[in-house]
């Protein structure tokens, strides 16, 4: 079986990666390999077309390939909360939490990831057109195998962009290089509170797989839950994954990034989350109308979320 992630050298989808590399899928009887498919809409298109069996990506982005969530279900969360950071160039001296720092600036963001930023700015009273905010892909981030966060940090360093909206690894690298300042970290309270539930890192699979092999979907949920528990018990196990998947400089950072994320490691997909996410998706014109909780989530796996 294949599990696609849109960003690999990152903490964003680390539970999915660790479930493969630490053997938790295998322990549940699944032979799962990782595939990097960027951007996230292409990962979900691969799921729709049967090229992969699971996607570990942003929940709202399933709508790129499955209109109104028809044909897809979220089966568990990798972690709670919208998990991207707004990082501005250090020379701009933007204060933490100051959303107005984006006015008149160019912000790099990946396709579909950018929708989280657009929704946040709208919620915070920023008019993207009026306030001359440019949100576009990061130069050089389109190639296969390119890590978005690290590419964004490099583009910021080269002043190709004024800021970026990307994963925690890219944010950490930019800060440590002295070229970036974290302005917004939604998970930890920056920006409008409602934005926390705009999206989350989840595991999705097709309705077809659930119908054909519900035991495989259940096994995948158990693998993620056990991976979350293992990292909570010993976060240093993240280093083993980092050494296999990351360049040495980023591998050295991953355990600390995961330590910060552990409070959000919860596999549950709550009605509150789905309500927040679908309201955001509707505001971004990604939905044609109301969808119910069970249109989005395979609720039959809820008993597995607590292990």
Steps between C-alpha positions, in 0.01 A plus 500: 500500500609860444463805721558840338620807685546842335796603716750254646784697661257646749321447828162553332433137402753339729261252668426349159868483411593356839224239478674369188861535611452376858304195387157580642320438171686173462403399854136547397548272199536773237795528263501878444753711312533878502465711188571872476241658270506880489289707507227355716230517233704255292525267800122492530466457122722192533262367766201567277669321210600199708874565476531523880293359784530773763586869513659661802424864422289802588136408556339773289722420203310177436252729325754552221423152366177406678233771461291536816700206644322255270707181478744577782498481879728627772577204728710668771705807583877501513480803730255773590491852361614697197873444503663752266704802604513851358867597487610846387851615411688601814589839351132596505498469881135387500368452856364162606129482434488807271290384207536841335864414427381343173372829355681583178712185528555187291430178687601158370254217555437163337181427306207422733720585799454863395127470564567471873686831490234665288231390744703620797565842347133544416405400854749757633356782288767508231370560147755328277428722197457829687803439720719393206591159638652268241461130581667273246708182469860526617750532214670167440248292695325335207743215431440141605676411821538861611426565866277803520594632843874486438458654154293779655770569759761522223281733293451722804874509560552604136226768534294347222202529738423713806355212697362149479219288635638151546589215734684506829823370353521785252415747776766359732768505230420862409511610864826316573663652193399843628302585187148443629273600787193298597200732490213252521480153654129421500532182704649692787254784508602755237232645275122463528406202720259356244790436265624210715237272347533621141692180421718231656745232394287190448503156342253457216401205289242428234147381558591215264780377726280523809230298325746246361731462798373674816752299702781672311362843584459398864857369507625832365320688777647270765847550353474880521362491856780268614759720328370808681517312830853375432628849424332636813669227703842561344533796265861404425362229271438785258874509443490148355248616240688821429822313431322287240306771321662841557829671416728505804437867587122454510526158665674675790195726550212255472482366858467853639231590246305186585539570873322833442223327304430220750220690681309494170546129433142377518343284229142618562295676234246691707173649377639840604800452274291390203259792552790747508675345203191483281399856589846614396481292180163652420643848550775414253234376255630145516159352581177523305286476814469353846664165571429289806758365741458149361553631145851596606603251767489119511345508846503122533870528589441745786537228770859449378608861543577464870695177454 
